[in-house]
Amino acid sequence: MMPILANGTTGSEPVVDCGVVPMYAESPADALSLVGADGAAIVSGVGPSEEDARSVTRTIFGSMVLALPEAAAVFEGGEKDTHPYGSDQPLPLHSDGFAYGLLAPDYFLLSCVRDGDTGGESVLVDGYAMLNALSELDPELHHFALNVAIDQTEPGMHPCIAPLVSTSSAGRMAIRTPIYCEPSPESTNPDGERALIARWFETLERFRQSATRFRMNVGDLIVGVGT
């Protein structure tokens, strides 16, 4: 399973529910086996600080850790986010680490440091299940997402001209939901590709709305396979 993340709720035209509710690991040492089986797991009682999250990450992965970047805070408006969202707005379906381009991380970890007074439900979508559903729901869009290279490079970030669904440097299929998304400079059909890009994000929103939701508690940490 390859999770894609989202938060919030709205209503719209439904599609098949590809949402996944991650199971709680009995201990940090057990989390990795759950991730291998289900694509994601929750570790409880980690604590809300960045040091708590970094410490349990090393417990989970041990010698597998090759790089552990600084944590990025997520709050209303986001950290260095050019597309802010208010507390009453749902966060669109997205894949963390897309700014790394084809160097996307192998795993993501999300720590709950504060609980909202209302709402706050989260969503994980199985990316592989979503693609399988899309192959029947919209074959043209499915083909575009897997085969047409587009420019996904954010200003100042790693260059990324690749299909929306591509193979990562680790050999894993990666689904991308970039903030910046335009036809490549070599495109022979930029208008048609822009329409398909717009349809891609509209379809992702429908999958978000149809996915099963769950809540995290303060001190919980989600571990998942990266995209």
N, C-alpha and C positions, 0 to 999 in steps of 0.2 A: 504494500500500500504506500502511496505517496500523498501525504496530507497537504492540503491547501487551507489557509487560515481565514477566518472571518469573525466578526462580532456583530451582534445586534439582530433586530428582527424588522421585517416589513412584509407586506403581502403582494403577490403578483402571480403571473401565470406559472403554475407548478411544472416541474420536471421530475424525473426519478430522484428519490432521496439517496444521495451518495455520501451522506454524512456518517461520521464515525464518532462514537463516544468512547474515549480512551479509558482503559481500566486502570485502577490504582495498583501500583507495584507494592508488594509487601515490604520491600526495602529498596534503597538505591541500587544495591547489587543485583536485584531482580529486574530492574527496569529495562535493561538492554535486551533481555530475552523477550519481554513483552513487545518492545519496539520492533524486534525482528519478526515477530509473529503478526502484529497488528498494525505496524507503522508508527505507533505513538503509544505513550504511557504517561501516567501522572504519578509523580513522587510527592507525597504529602509531608508536612512538617519540616520543610527545608528551611524556612525563614524568609523574610522579605528583603534582605540586603543583597547587594551585588556580591559580596564576599561569600554569603551563604550559597548563592547560585554557583559561583566558581568552584567552591569547595566540593559540592555534591557532584558537579560535572566531572571533576577528576576522580571521584569515587566511582561514578558510573562507568567511565570510559578507561580509566587507568592509563596504561601505556599506549592506548590507541590515540590519545590526544596529540595532534600535530600542531594545532594552533587554537588558541582560545582568546578571541578578540574581546575588547572592552564591551561591556553591556551597553545597549542602546535603550534609553528610557522611552516608554510609550505612555503618553498622557494626552489630555485634550489638546488637539492641535498638532500633536506629534513632536518628535525631536528633529529639528532641522527639516520639517515637513513642508513642502511647497503646496500641499493639498490638505489643509487642516480640516478636521472633522470635529464638530461639537459633541458634547456628551449625550445629546439626544439624537444623534445621527448614527446609523449603522456604518461600520467600516466595511468597505467592499471586500469581496473574496480576493486574496492576494497570497503570494508566496514570499516568505521572508528570504533575504539574502540575494534578491534579484539584482541589486546594484553591483554585485561582484561579477555579473555577466556569466561567462562560461566557467568562472572559478567559484561557482556557488558552493556553499558549505555542504558537508555530508549530513550534518544533523543541525537542528535548531532546538533551542531551549527557551521557553517562555515562563517567567516567574510572576506570580500574582502578588503584588505588594500592597494593593489597596482594593477594597471591595466597594462597589457602588451602592448608593442608597436604594436604587431601583434598577432593574434590568441587569445588564452586564453578562448575559449569556454568551458563550463562545460557540464556534462552529469549526469542525475539522471536516474537510471533504477529501475523500479518497480520489486522488487524481486519476489513477488508472481506471477506476470504475466510471468516473466522469467521462473519460475519453471513449470508453466502450459505449456508453450511452450516446455520446455525441456522434459516433459513427453511424448510428441509426437515426438520431434526431435531426442531424444536419450534415450529411456526407460531404457537401462542398466545403463547409467550414472546417470539418475534421481534416480533410485533405490539405487545406490551406495552412492550418495550424502545424501540421507535421512536415510540410514540404517547402513552404515558401519562406525564404530568409528575409527578415525585415530588420530595420535599425531600432535597437532597444537600448542604445547607449545613453545613459544619463550624463549631463554635463559634469565633467571632471571625474567620471568613473571609468571602470574598465570597459574598453570597446566591446560591443556585443551586437554583431549582425548575424542573426540566426533565426530559424523558425521559432514560433511560440512554444512548440514542443520539440526539444532537441535532446541530444545525448551529452551529458556532462563529462568533464575530464575524468571522472571516476567510472565512466561507462554506464551511468544510470540515466534513464529517461527523465528529463526535467521539464516541468510545465511552468511557463513564465507568465506573470501578470504585471508587466512593467508599467511604471508611471509614464515614461517617455516611450512612445511607440509610433513609428512612422515607416512608410515604405523605404526600402533601401535605395541609395543613390542610383543603383543599376536597374531599378524597377522599370518594366515596360508597361505596367498598368497601375500607376499609383492611385488613381481614383477608385478603381475596383478593389485594390488592396485596403485602402482606407475604410471602405464600406465593410469589408470582411473583418477588419480590426475592430470596428465599432460593434459588429455583430458578436464577435468573440466576448467582449466585455458585457454586452447585454445578456448573453447566454450564461456567463459566469454568475451574473447577478441572480438569474433564475435558479441556478444550482444552489446559491447561497440561501435563498429564501426557502428552498425545499428541504434543506439539510436539518437533521436532528440537532438540537441545542443542548448544552450542558453548562454547568456553573463550576468555576474554580473557587477555592477558598484561599484566603491570605496565607502565604507560606507554601502553597502548592506550586509545583513546577512541572510543565509539560515537556517531555522529551519526544522528538519526532524525527523521522527521516527527512532530510532536506530535499528541496526540489531543484 
